[in-house]
Amino acid sequence: MGYDSDEWRQALAARQITPCIPPIPSRKAPVEFDAILYTQRHKVENTFNRLKDWRRIATRYDRCADLFLAAITIAAIILFWCN
């Protein structure tokens, strides 16, 4: 549960960013967070991590942006289909 500090939350608030970081269980003053937003963020992070398992995408073999996007699309389709 990284970045759960008052300073970090104040820095995010100064930039008008809503933090979706769950508080650590041992926190003395509990802080509210949006559990739905956190779940959606977690799904996006997991998708990027699964895409990085493909060596071609992680190291970006393709020099052309169109070919790189095509490789990401194919990988995403296969990952979606296998789930």
C-alpha positions as CSV (number, residue, x, y, z in Angstrom):
1,M,0.0,0.0,0.0
2,G,2.5,2.5,-1.2
3,Y,2.5,6.2,-0.9
4,D,0.0,6.4,2.0
5,S,1.3,9.5,3.8
6,D,-0.3,12.9,4.5
7,E,2.4,14.7,2.6
8,W,1.8,12.6,-0.5
9,R,-2.0,13.1,-0.3
10,Q,-1.5,16.9,0.2
11,A,0.8,17.0,-2.9
12,L,-1.9,15.2,-4.9
13,A,-4.6,17.6,-3.6
14,A,-2.5,20.6,-4.6
15,R,-2.5,19.3,-8.2
16,Q,-6.3,18.7,-7.9
17,I,-5.8,14.9,-8.2
18,T,-8.1,12.6,-6.2
19,P,-6.0,10.0,-4.5
20,C,-7.3,6.5,-4.8
21,I,-4.8,5.0,-2.4
22,P,-6.2,2.7,0.3
23,P,-4.9,3.6,3.8
24,I,-2.7,1.2,5.6
25,P,-4.5,-0.7,8.3
26,S,-2.3,0.6,11.1
27,R,-3.1,4.3,10.2
28,K,-4.4,6.2,13.3
29,A,-6.6,8.6,11.4
30,P,-8.5,6.7,8.7
31,V,-8.7,8.3,5.3
32,E,-11.5,7.8,2.8
33,F,-10.7,6.5,-0.6
34,D,-12.7,5.6,-3.7
35,A,-12.7,1.8,-3.8
36,I,-14.2,1.6,-7.2
37,L,-11.6,3.9,-8.7
38,Y,-8.9,1.9,-7.0
39,T,-10.2,-1.3,-8.5
40,Q,-10.3,0.2,-12.0
41,R,-6.8,1.5,-11.6
42,H,-5.6,-1.9,-10.4
43,K,-7.1,-3.6,-13.5
44,V,-5.3,-1.1,-15.8
45,E,-2.0,-1.7,-14.1
46,N,-2.4,-5.5,-14.3
47,T,-3.2,-5.2,-18.0
48,F,0.0,-3.2,-18.6
49,N,2.0,-5.8,-16.6
50,R,0.6,-8.6,-18.6
51,L,1.4,-6.8,-21.9
52,K,5.0,-6.4,-20.6
53,D,5.3,-10.2,-20.4
54,W,5.5,-10.1,-24.2
55,R,9.2,-9.5,-25.0
56,R,8.5,-7.8,-28.3
57,I,6.4,-5.1,-26.5
58,A,8.5,-4.7,-23.4
59,T,11.7,-4.0,-25.5
60,R,9.9,-2.3,-28.4
61,Y,11.5,-4.1,-31.3
62,D,9.4,-2.3,-33.8
63,R,10.7,1.1,-34.9
64,C,7.5,2.1,-36.7
65,A,4.7,3.3,-34.4
66,D,2.0,1.5,-36.5
67,L,3.8,-1.9,-36.1
68,F,4.2,-1.4,-32.4
69,L,0.5,-0.5,-32.0
70,A,-0.4,-3.6,-34.1
71,A,1.8,-5.8,-31.8
72,I,0.0,-4.3,-28.7
73,T,-3.4,-4.9,-30.3
74,I,-2.6,-8.6,-31.1
75,A,-1.2,-9.2,-27.6
76,A,-4.2,-7.6,-26.0
77,I,-6.6,-9.7,-28.1
78,I,-4.8,-12.9,-27.2
79,L,-4.7,-12.0,-23.5
80,F,-8.4,-11.2,-23.6
81,W,-9.2,-14.4,-25.5
82,C,-7.2,-16.6,-23.2
83,N,-8.9,-15.2,-20.1
